[in-house]
Amino acid sequence: TKGEFGGLGIEVTMEDGLVKVVSPIDDTPAFKAGLQAGDLIIMIDKKPVFGMTINEAVDLMRGEPGKKVLLKIKRAHEDPFDVTLTREIIKVQPVKWRVEGNVGYIRIATFGEKTGPMLKDAILDIKKKLGDKLEGFVLDLRNDPGGLLDAAIEAADHFLTEGEVVSTRGKDPKNNVSFKASGEDLAEGYPVVVLINGGSASASEILAGALQDQHRAAVVGTDRKSTRLNSSHDQRSR
């Protein structure tokens, strides 16, 4: 979450005794090798993953930068295949942006300490470049595995002035917490489309859900089990 770590560049979880790829991180060894959300890692350097804890599996994948690690991958209905990756120091650029025609495109790769400030810079820079020609924003959260909750709330504050972003509820009502938007809509009411897919998790889901619930954005993408297009539209004018 500080923007730098050593490894392969994949966010992982444990499922049915195997390591499951939540998402590869942009421009990392895992991303360049073509690993995908939903891939199952069944062997690491020829050692079966089944029976390991998540920490034991992660420790095997971590190591000295420049050293190689061999993964055996099971993907959907395909036969298992091997992928050799070279470990690197992973420096994550959480936010990238550019202008496409009269639309501002903003890619959020992860939610870390720098995400909120960089998202603000992105919105302001796009507005400055396009001026009165600006028609709206595309917020790309595809394959974003999430990160810090505070970063997701800060990001939502850049588009929302009020309303609930996320809440938690426990068995003891004293543990119930609600986080409300209290920021400034830096996008000034311009239309926003959020792109998601099966690799959008955690803080990505919180941000997408908050913008959808507050009728601030249309969420478009695929679910975790298929490639079927799903779209939730909300018409909004300036």
N, C-alpha and C positions, 0 to 999 in steps of 0.2 A: 504493500500500500504506500510505501515511500517512493515508489517509482523505479526501483532497481533491485534485482536479486539474481542469484546464480541458478542455472538449470537449463531446462529444455523449452520452457515457454508454454506450458499447458496447465490449465486449471482442471483438477481431477476430483473425483469422488469415488466412493466404494459402492458397488451394486452386485448383489448375488455372489459375493466373494471375489469379484474381479474389479480392477481399476477401470473406471469409466471416464472418458474425456468429457468434461463439461464444455470446454472451449479451448482452442489454441489461441494464443495471444498474437496480435498482429506483428509481422516482421520478425518472428522468432524461429529457431530451428524447427519446432513442431509445425508452425504455420507454413514454412517454406517446404516442408516434407509432405504437406497435404493431409495432415491429421485432421479429423473432423469431429464435431460434437456428436456424441453417441458412440464413438469407437470404443471398443473394449480392449484393454491391454492385458493379454493373457500370460505373457512371459516377459521378463526383463533380464537381459544377458543370459538367456537360456534357463532361467530359474522360474518355475511356475509361480504365478501370482496367487493362485487359489490357496487359501490358508494364511496368507500374510495379513497384517493389519495395514491400514492406509499409510501409517507413518513408516512402516518397514518398506513398503513399496516406494514411497517417495524418497526415502534415504538411498535406495538403490539407483534411482534416476538422477539424484543430485550427484555432484562430484566436481572434480577439477575442470575448469574451462579448457577446452581443447581436446578433452578426452571423449571417446565415442561410447555410446550405449546402444545396445541392440534391443528393439522392442518387437514382439510378435503381436499383431493387431487382428482382431476379429471385427469385421464391419458388416452389419446387417446380414444379408444372405450370401455374402462372398466367402470364399475360402480364406482361412487365416494367411496373412502375409507378413514378411519381415520389413522393418524400417530401421535403418541405422542413422542415428542423430549424433551430432557433435555438440557437447555442452558449451554454453556461452554465458557470459555475464549479460543478463537480460535487462535492458533499459527500456522501460515502458513509457512511450509518449501517450498519455491518456486521451488527449484530444487533438484531432487534426481537422482542418476545415479548408474549404475552397468555394469559389463561386461557379455555379453551373447555369449559364444563361442569366435569368433574373432571380434565381433561387440560391439561397445559401445552404450548402451541404456541410453538416457537422458530424464527424465520426467520433464516438466515445468508445475507446477500446477497453477501459477499465475505470473503476471508481476508486481513486486514491486521493491523497492530500492535495494534489495539484489540479484535480479534475474541475472543481467548482470555479476557481480563478481562471483557468484556461478556457472553460466554456463561456464565461463572461467575455473574455477577450475575443473569442470567436464570433459571438453575436455582434459585439460592437464593431469589429473589423468588417464583417459582412455588411452591416448597415452603412458604414462609412463608404465602402467601395461601390455599393449599388445605389445608395440614396433613394430617390423617388422611384427608381426602377424595381426595387425589391418587391417580390410577389409572395415570398414565404420561405419557410425553412424545412429541410429534411434532416431529421435527427436519426442517425444510424446507430442502433444498439445491437446489430447482429453479431453473434459470437462474442458478446461482452459478458464475461462470467461474473461481473459485479465487483464487490469490494466493500468499501466503508459505507455504512448506513448514513453517516453525517454527510458524505459526499453526494449521495442520492438526494437527500433533503435539500442541500444547497443548490444542486442542479435544478430541482423542481422550483425552487424559489426564483430562479431566473426566468421562469415562464408563468408563474402563478403569484397572485397577490393575496389570495385567501383560500381557505378550504383545507381539508385533511390530506396530507401526503401519505401517511402510513400510521398504523396503530398496532400496539401489541396488547394482548389480553392474557391474563393468567388465572389460575384457580383462585388466588387471593386477589380481590378487587384492588388492593393497594398496589399491585404490580401492573395495573393497567396504565398504559401511556399512549398518548396521542400526539403526533407531530403535525403541527399546522403550518401551512405556507405563510410566510410573513415578508416576502421579498417584493421585488419590482419586476413587472413583466418587461424584461429588456427587449423582447421581441415585439412589443407594442401591439399585441393583438393580431399580428400577421398569422396566416394559417401555418400550422405545423403538422408534418406527417412523421410518425415514428416508425422506423423499420425494425422488426424483430424476427428471430428465428429460434430453432431449438437450442441454440447455444446462448441465448439471452437469459441470464439467470440472476437471482438475488437482487442486487441494487438496480439492475437493468429493468427487472420486472416491477420494482417499486416505482421507478420513475415513469415507465410506460403506463402503469396502472393509474398513477396519480393524475397524469395529464389526460388520460381517457376518462376517468371518473369525474374530473372537473370540467369536462367538455372543452378542453383546451387543444386537443390534438386528435387526429385520426391515427389509429394503430394498424399497421399493415404488415403481414408476414406469414410465416408457417408455424405450425405447432410442432411439438417434440416427436410426434409419432408418424407424421406424413409430410409430404411436400405440398399438400393442398393449400391453396391461397386462402387466407382468412383476412377479413377487413372489417374494421369498425369505424364507420364514417361519422363525422360530426361536422355539419356545415357551419362555418363561422366567417363572418365578414368583418372587415376592418371598421 
